[in-house]
Every structure is written in C-alpha cells, then in structure tokens.
Amino acid sequence: MWFDSSVSHRVVLDNKPGLKWPADLYLEGSDQHRGWFQVSLITGVATKGEAPFLQVLTHGFIVDENGKKMSKSLGNFITADEAVKKYGADIIRLWISSENYQNDVRFGDEILKRIIDTYRRIRNTLRFMAGNLYDFDDSKDQAEYKNLLDIDKFILHRLQEIIKSSTECFDNFEFFKFIRMSITSVPGI
C-alpha cells in the first residue's frame, strides 16, 4: 500500500497537464512521517535524483472538545458536509483557519459557538467600516501622502506592518497566527 501511494508523484505529476514535478507541497497527517512521505522521498530520489516535493506540511487530527478521537461508535463524529450544513461554510473556514493544525484540533458545539461570535464581530466591524466609505470618491477624496496628518501616516505605516506580518503568516502556512493577529489588531473585534 505505501509503495503504490508513494509513487503517485510519478504517475500524477509527470502525466497531468498543468502540474509540475516536484510538487510544491505534500500535505498529510502527522502519522505519515514514516509512511507516505518517507517512501515518496525514497522513490523520488531513486527515480529522479530529488524529492518529489518542495515542502511537506503535516497536521494533527480533529478530535472532540474533550480531546478524544472522533468516532461514529462513540457518537462524537460529524462529517464535513454535516458541519457545513449545521454551521455554514464561512464558520467552518474561520474555525479551521484559526486553529493551530500542528497539534490535534478540537471540534465541537462550544468551540463553534465562540467562532460564530468571532465571525459576527468581524462581519459587523467590516460592515461598519464599509458603511463609512459609502460616499468615498477616489477622484475627489483621495489625499496625497505629503498632505496627510501624522496620525494618517502612522496608520498607513501600521497597515504596512500588518501586511508584512500577514504575508509571513501565509507564506509559512500559519493561518491561525494571521487570524489571531487580525482579531487583536482591529479595534472592536
């Protein structure tokens, strides 16, 4: 089984138009360090002289609110489709983006209730900000940098710092840090 899946890079990346070898990223659970990743590395080096991936990202597993493995027999299991139907796709996206996937990720109603509250605060803050811009007209309202007040220049400087930090979070696949930074950087959220 490991061999079949570990040579998939040769079948998929070499033969599917639009894909390149090596893959940009291999993504799988932390249990694959001695499985798929290792055998893929061995077969890639043996057949092409290099790893079949540029980066490897491993993640923990989704567990219930008490940290127990999710299982149908325990009654603590919910499918992704059920979760989206119950909570909505945006809530599930925010939840998974805000969790540190490097560890096991807890999932349950209480956790989702907090995420729903955070989502509402983000949405309401953005609605408030957009409402204040409803009559902004670039052609007549935009000011040159030299004419800005010091507080405006400070805000633009702070924005650039946030953009840089956000970009670093995305480049390092640390989405949870971006979410936490975003929530703590914006007043009212």
Stockholm file with secondary structure:
# STOCKHOLM 1.0

chainA/1-189         MWFDSSVSHRVVLDNKPGLKWPADLYLEGSDQHRGWFQVSLITGVATKGEAPFLQVLTHGFIVDENGKKMSKSLGNFITADEAVKKYGADIIRLWISSENYQNDVRFGDEILKRIIDTYRRIRNTLRFMAGNLYDFDDSKDQAEYKNLLDIDKFILHRLQEIIKSSTECFDNFEFFKFIRMSITSVPGI
#=GR chainA/1-189 SS CHHHHHTHHHHHHHHSTTCCSSEEEEEEEGGGTTTHHHHHHHHHHHHHSSCSEEEEEEECCEEETTSCBCCTTTTCCCCHHHHHHHHCHHHHHHHHHHSCTTSCEEESHHHHHHHHHHHHHHHHHHHHHHHTTTTCCHHHHCCCGGGSCHHHHHHHHHHHHHHHHHHHHHHTTCHHHHHHHHHHHSTTC
#=GC SS_cons         CHHHHHTHHHHHHHHSTTCCSSEEEEEEEGGGTTTHHHHHHHHHHHHHSSCSEEEEEEECCEEETTSCBCCTTTTCCCCHHHHHHHHCHHHHHHHHHHSCTTSCEEESHHHHHHHHHHHHHHHHHHHHHHHTTTTCCHHHHCCCGGGSCHHHHHHHHHHHHHHHHHHHHHHTTCHHHHHHHHHHHSTTC
//
